[in-house]
Amino acid sequence: MEASVKREVAIGARVAEEIAKNMEFVEDPLVTARVRGIFNRLTPWVKRPLPYNVHVVKEKSPNAFCIPGGNIYVTTGLIDFVRSDAELAFVMAHELSHADGKHGIIQMERNQKLSLAALAIAVASRGAGAAMVLSNVAAVAVSNAYSRDLEQEADLGAVTISENAGYDLSAGVTVMESLAAEELKQPWVDPGVYRDHPKISERTRYIAGAVESRGHRIQRKNVLKLLIPRLSEEENRLVLRVDDTVIVQAPASSESRQLFEEARMVLRRALQMETPVYDIRVDEAGGRPSAVYIGVSCVLREPLPEGADSLGHVRLQLVKALTEARKKHPMANYNL
């Protein structure tokens, strides 16, 4: 291990001691197994050989932070806040990027105007100077008070790590949009991991740009677990829903089951959070409704089973399902 890395790890060990005095760690095996499983998919894609580790701490606010040397901390509030493993992975990848880029040390050197070697000596002294340095390092870490350039580097690094680890890159966009909504509800709350350095709206834009520049489309539904079509049989009727909205129903039969199952598969693919409402339409033939389309994808067409809802009704219900899903994730610009 290089001397500079040894110094960084030594500083991090002292900071970890201070954090352990002030935070309660979570030992629930179900929680820690989920977090460690995600973390272990991410760490092969960092560059520096640090002793990376992840900890879960009890804290209501959604936050994650790293300290010099590779220790990452995730709050229970963040675990409750994210809506998928992909979102949690993006946040942890952001913190790993900070650690991999030595951002904690860089920010500390800027704040203290001391070199890494001088900081290591100050910490090793265990005197008043050490306490001040440790306090500053811990404050930078927990509050994520990084400079604009370091935040952007960590955001873009998180995109790369998430992509290499096989996670849905739309998660980087959705988690920022969710934090923007949370800020509007509680503007007085320090948003921790999403502190405005730079502003969340700016970060969302350049993360989306990085995702699209890699050839990926922003598709939010899978990350947010919304617009999920389900087919069920209820009281001798087949019911096709999207989330909680009934799209179409008909008397149960082998014909209606095959038709609705095909429609369900089309909806899984074609109905996206980003779908323009005008793309959901009823086409006509001979002056009569003939089929419901989403873009170029046919959802249902005549003849429908006897007793089934009309195509016009199906279109209205699809628009309703899309509208309800967007209400649950309101800060996205769905027109882009």
C-alpha atoms as one frame of an Amber mdcrd trajectory, in Angstrom:
protein
   0.000   0.000   0.000   1.407   3.391  -0.995   2.382   5.815   1.761  -0.301
   8.318   0.730  -2.971   5.611   0.843  -1.744   4.496   4.280  -2.082   8.076
   5.529  -5.575   8.350   4.077  -6.665   5.049   5.648  -5.209   6.125   9.000
  -7.159   9.390   8.916 -10.286   7.482   7.913  -9.869   5.066  10.812  -9.833
   7.957  13.286 -12.882   9.531  11.645 -14.656   6.159  11.793 -14.016   6.079
  15.547 -15.703   9.463  15.920 -18.677   8.392  13.810 -19.079   5.197  15.840
 -19.377   7.305  19.002 -22.234   9.353  17.587 -24.237   7.002  15.360 -26.111
   3.759  15.977 -25.321   0.943  13.563 -28.013  -1.341  12.149 -27.406  -5.072
  12.573 -30.636  -6.399  10.994 -29.316  -9.150   8.669 -32.036  -8.573   6.053
 -31.160  -4.886   5.767 -27.404  -5.323   5.833 -27.503  -8.247   3.378 -29.384
  -6.148   0.826 -26.998  -3.213   1.186 -23.865  -5.366   1.112 -25.129  -7.306
  -1.892 -25.509  -4.093  -3.886 -22.214  -2.730  -2.561 -20.342  -5.876  -3.595
 -21.590  -5.487  -7.180 -20.208  -1.944  -7.278 -16.771  -2.229  -5.680 -15.101
  -4.221  -8.509 -15.485  -1.112 -10.674 -13.530   1.366  -8.550  -9.888   2.007
  -9.361  -8.032   2.651  -6.116  -7.164  -0.321  -3.856  -8.805   0.870  -0.641
 -10.305  -1.346   2.104 -13.862  -0.471   1.032 -16.666  -1.255   3.468 -20.295
  -0.238   3.934 -22.272   0.408   7.119 -25.960   1.068   7.767 -26.739   3.664
  10.441 -30.017   4.645  12.084 -31.023   8.078  10.839 -34.401   9.282   9.531
 -33.066  11.626   6.859 -32.128  10.092   3.487 -28.357  10.266   3.358 -25.189
   8.417   2.470 -21.618   9.537   2.934 -18.048   8.314   2.729 -14.957   9.063
   4.747 -11.304   8.898   3.674 -10.053   5.360   3.314 -13.155   3.774   1.785
 -15.795   3.481   4.508 -19.308   4.207   3.175 -22.305   4.911   5.426 -25.963
   4.547   4.388 -28.851   5.759   6.550 -32.062   3.853   7.193 -33.860   6.953
   5.925 -32.228   6.520   2.533 -33.143   2.829   2.394 -36.776   3.758   3.059
 -36.637   6.607   0.544 -35.349   4.833  -2.565 -37.783   2.802  -4.642 -35.443
   0.187  -6.072 -32.045  -1.420  -5.698 -30.926   0.542  -8.754 -31.568   3.856
  -6.976 -29.739   2.689  -3.859 -26.896   1.454  -6.063 -26.572   4.845  -7.740
 -26.299   6.619  -4.381 -23.655   4.193  -3.133 -21.804   4.440  -6.448 -21.774
   8.227  -5.967 -20.121   7.783  -2.569 -17.677   5.220  -3.927 -16.728   7.755
  -6.591 -15.970  10.266  -3.847 -13.776   7.684  -2.109 -12.130   6.515  -5.327
 -11.384  10.108  -6.320  -9.948  10.925  -2.872 -12.510  13.725  -2.635 -12.686
  13.711   1.160  -8.948  14.358   1.381  -9.040  16.930  -1.426 -11.875  18.832
   0.252 -10.153  18.619   3.621  -6.904  19.949   2.155  -8.844  22.838   0.643
 -10.633  23.577   3.910  -7.604  23.213   6.181  -5.031  24.418   3.632  -2.771
  21.523   4.640  -1.230  18.654   2.665  -2.256  15.038   3.248   1.023  14.369
   5.063   0.497  17.363   7.361  -3.107  16.309   8.008  -1.983  12.781   8.873
   0.584  14.141  11.330  -2.024  16.433  12.892  -4.460  13.545  13.341  -1.761
  11.240  14.721  -0.910  13.809  17.399  -4.313  13.186  19.067  -4.214  16.701
  20.512  -6.512  19.695  20.070  -5.379  20.072  16.469  -6.302  16.472  15.733
  -9.776  16.963  17.196 -10.329  20.002  14.985  -9.172  18.196  11.839 -11.294
  15.130  12.606 -14.296  17.335  13.261 -13.824  19.005   9.887 -13.434  15.702
   8.043 -16.534  14.251   9.693 -18.527  17.399   8.936 -17.519  17.338   5.265
 -18.441  13.659   5.024 -21.799  13.640   6.817 -23.059  16.876   5.237 -21.586
  16.058   1.811 -20.165  19.570   1.662 -18.118  18.972  -1.455 -17.220  21.591
  -4.015 -19.132  21.728  -7.281 -16.372  20.053  -9.301 -16.099  17.120  -6.888
 -19.868  16.597  -6.793 -20.084  16.510 -10.566 -17.151  14.125 -10.796 -18.844
  11.802  -8.277 -22.185  11.970 -10.110 -20.626  11.089 -13.452 -18.482   8.435
 -11.817 -21.647   6.919 -10.347 -23.105   6.620 -13.848 -20.025   4.703 -14.993
 -19.914   2.409 -11.954 -23.666   1.714 -12.135 -23.415   0.891 -15.827 -20.474
  -1.461 -15.299 -22.324  -3.172 -12.437 -25.376  -3.737 -14.638 -27.880  -1.420
 -12.954 -30.578   0.575 -14.747 -29.027   3.999 -15.365 -32.411   5.734 -15.251
 -32.087   5.373 -11.467 -29.609   8.243 -11.336 -32.248  10.508 -12.845 -35.217
   9.251 -10.814 -33.480   9.506  -7.464 -32.525  13.128  -8.154 -36.084  13.916
  -9.221 -37.412  12.337  -6.022 -35.084  14.468  -3.919 -36.225  17.573  -5.783
 -39.814  16.705  -4.810 -38.742  16.103  -1.205 -37.043  19.488  -1.101 -40.271
  21.193  -2.131 -42.146  19.458   0.685 -39.506  20.251   3.307 -37.271  23.059
   2.020 -35.812  23.556   5.477 -34.370  20.040   5.658 -30.709  19.554   4.759
 -30.905  17.014   1.925 -27.645  15.351   2.911 -26.392  13.272   0.010 -28.173
  15.563  -2.444 -26.894  18.859  -1.124 -27.101  21.662  -3.714 -23.483  21.624
  -4.883 -24.532  22.046  -7.704 -28.327  22.347  -7.667 -30.379  19.191  -7.988
 -31.969  20.367 -11.238 -28.531  20.889 -12.776 -27.316  17.521 -11.549 -30.391
  15.820 -12.987 -29.696  17.366 -16.387 -26.065  16.350 -16.638 -26.721  12.857
 -15.250 -29.460  12.388 -17.868 -27.057  13.650 -20.523 -24.390  11.181 -19.413
 -26.888   8.311 -19.497 -28.111   9.188 -22.988 -24.568   9.740 -24.289 -23.912
   6.075 -23.462 -26.781   5.025 -25.718 -29.354   4.428 -22.973 -32.900   5.820
 -22.993 -34.335   7.335 -19.823 -37.144   4.935 -18.902 -38.339   5.452 -15.364
 -41.066   2.828 -14.899 -38.916  -0.166 -13.930 -36.803   1.818 -11.486 -39.884
   3.388  -9.878 -41.929   0.167 -10.059 -44.827   1.993 -11.682 -47.056   1.279
 -14.713 -46.910  -2.447 -13.987 -49.624  -4.386 -15.890 -51.251  -7.351 -14.124
 -53.863  -9.846 -15.257 -56.180 -11.529 -12.756 -59.436 -13.483 -12.665 -62.097
 -12.102 -10.338 -65.627 -13.483 -10.043 -65.476 -15.176 -13.451 -64.147 -12.037
 -15.140 -60.652 -11.379 -16.438 -59.320  -8.011 -15.291 -56.280  -6.267 -16.779
 -54.867  -3.554 -14.530 -52.005  -1.111 -14.723 -50.984  -0.483 -11.125 -54.366
   0.082  -9.412 -56.269   1.206 -12.512 -58.560  -1.290 -14.259 -57.834  -0.983
 -17.986 -60.236  -3.554 -19.400 -62.305  -6.491 -18.226 -64.377  -9.214 -19.867
 -66.007 -12.536 -19.013 -63.338 -15.181 -18.392 -62.649 -17.420 -21.376 -59.659
 -18.857 -23.193 -60.173 -16.242 -25.913 -60.193 -13.269 -23.539 -57.242 -14.673
 -21.570 -55.075 -14.943 -24.673 -56.109 -11.482 -25.872 -55.515  -9.805 -22.507
 -52.212 -11.610 -21.948 -50.971 -10.290 -25.279 -52.166  -6.808 -24.275 -50.321
  -7.126 -20.945 -47.072  -7.927 -22.724 -47.508  -4.940 -25.042 -48.180  -2.641
 -22.073 -45.033  -3.856 -20.293 -42.993  -2.687 -23.238 -44.903   0.227 -24.745
 -46.479   2.110 -21.824 -43.699   4.218 -20.308 -43.683   7.129 -17.876 -42.356
   9.182 -20.793 -45.167   8.179 -23.207 -46.917  11.306 -24.573 -50.652  11.182
 -23.878 -51.344  11.822 -27.557 -49.533   8.565 -28.390 -52.368   6.658 -26.686
 -55.085   6.642 -29.316 -57.987   4.747 -30.873 -57.636   4.136 -34.605 -60.722
   3.761 -36.772 -61.643   1.638 -39.778 -64.773   2.365 -41.768 -65.736   5.087
 -39.315 -65.730   2.694 -36.340 -63.125   2.158 -33.574 -60.815  -0.658 -34.631
 -57.774  -0.719 -32.309 -56.040   0.959 -29.364 -52.419   1.911 -30.008 -49.542
   3.248 -27.942 -47.261   4.725 -30.557 -46.814   1.975 -33.137 -47.762  -0.833
 -30.717 -51.275  -2.271 -30.873 -52.683  -2.985 -27.403 -56.139  -4.322 -28.332
 -58.133  -4.558 -31.531 -61.605  -5.556 -32.651 -63.258  -7.960 -32.455 -63.193
  -7.921 -28.655 -64.764 -10.715 -26.592 -68.465 -10.290 -25.904 -69.000  -8.265
 -22.733 -65.578  -6.565 -22.874 -65.113  -2.839 -22.249 -65.027  -0.633 -25.345
 -61.813   0.519 -26.997 -62.655   4.116 -26.122 -62.934   3.121 -22.460 -59.602
   1.285 -22.676 -57.876   4.413 -23.980 -59.340   6.571 -21.203 -58.179   4.089
 -18.565 -54.673   3.953 -20.011 -54.453   7.749 -19.847 -55.728   7.600 -16.256
 -53.096   5.012 -15.281 -50.337   7.132 -16.825 -51.592  10.261 -15.069 -51.756
   8.508 -11.685 -48.233   7.139 -12.090 -46.862  10.581 -12.922 -48.527  12.019
  -9.813 -46.381   9.649  -7.764 -43.221  11.000  -9.408 -44.097  14.614 -10.212
 -40.723  16.331 -10.680 -39.742  14.668 -13.948 -39.884  16.548 -17.227 -41.830
  13.972 -19.204 -41.898  16.129 -22.328 -38.182  15.699 -23.067
